[in-house]
Amino acid sequence: MEGGIEGPLLDEYSTKRTKLNLVEEFQLANELDDRIFASTKEVVNHIFKKYKVKFSISGCNNLLHRLGFSFKSKRRTW
């Protein structure tokens, strides 16, 4: 078996992208500076449409915080 036991596993999943590269993160940060998104879900959809990379809401929140962004709730908290 070529590549050992991990060979077939790596080949099977090698086409799936799970995160943005540094250039894409820089582009996204510029887009976030220029455009207002109402929710993290909107950002998730934007990332998928533009970069074909899927993020969960929590994964996108982690990315946004790492890039220096956050969302403020529109709901009033008591």
C-alpha positions as CSV (number, residue, x, y, z in Angstrom):
1,M,0.0,0.0,0.0
2,E,1.6,3.2,-1.2
3,G,1.8,6.0,1.4
4,G,1.2,3.6,4.3
5,I,-2.1,3.4,6.0
6,E,-2.7,7.1,5.8
7,G,-2.1,7.3,2.0
8,P,-5.6,6.4,0.9
9,L,-7.1,8.6,3.6
10,L,-5.1,11.7,2.6
11,D,-5.8,11.2,-1.1
12,E,-9.6,10.8,-0.5
13,Y,-9.9,14.1,1.4
14,S,-7.2,16.2,-0.3
15,T,-9.6,18.3,-2.4
16,K,-11.6,19.7,0.5
17,R,-10.6,23.2,1.6
18,T,-11.3,24.0,5.2
19,K,-9.8,27.4,5.7
20,L,-8.7,30.6,3.9
21,N,-5.1,31.2,3.0
22,L,-3.3,34.4,4.2
23,V,-4.1,36.3,1.0
24,E,-7.8,35.4,1.2
25,E,-7.9,36.4,4.9
26,F,-6.3,39.8,4.0
27,Q,-8.9,40.3,1.2
28,L,-11.7,39.3,3.5
29,A,-10.5,41.8,6.2
30,N,-10.5,44.5,3.6
31,E,-14.1,43.5,2.5
32,L,-15.2,43.6,6.1
33,D,-13.8,47.1,6.5
34,D,-15.6,48.3,3.4
35,R,-19.0,46.5,3.8
36,I,-21.4,46.1,6.7
37,F,-22.6,42.5,7.3
38,A,-25.6,42.1,9.5
39,S,-24.6,38.7,10.9
40,T,-21.9,36.1,11.0
41,K,-24.2,34.0,8.9
42,E,-24.0,36.6,6.1
43,V,-20.2,36.5,6.4
44,V,-20.3,32.7,6.2
45,N,-22.4,32.9,3.0
46,H,-20.1,35.5,1.5
47,I,-17.0,33.4,2.2
48,F,-18.6,30.4,0.6
49,K,-19.7,32.3,-2.5
50,K,-16.4,34.1,-3.1
51,Y,-13.8,31.5,-1.9
52,K,-15.8,28.2,-2.0
53,V,-14.8,27.5,1.6
54,K,-17.4,26.4,4.2
55,F,-17.3,27.7,7.7
56,S,-19.6,27.0,10.7
57,I,-20.9,30.0,12.5
58,S,-18.5,29.4,15.4
59,G,-15.6,28.8,13.1
60,C,-16.3,32.0,11.3
61,N,-16.6,33.9,14.6
62,N,-13.2,32.5,15.6
63,L,-11.8,33.7,12.2
64,L,-13.4,37.2,12.7
65,H,-12.0,37.6,16.2
66,R,-8.5,36.5,14.9
67,L,-8.8,39.2,12.2
68,G,-9.9,41.8,14.8
69,F,-13.6,41.9,14.0
70,S,-16.7,41.1,16.1
71,F,-20.5,41.6,15.9
72,K,-22.5,43.5,18.3
73,S,-26.0,42.1,19.1
74,K,-28.9,44.3,17.8
75,R,-30.9,43.0,20.7
76,R,-31.1,44.9,23.9
77,T,-29.7,43.0,26.9
78,W,-31.0,43.6,30.4
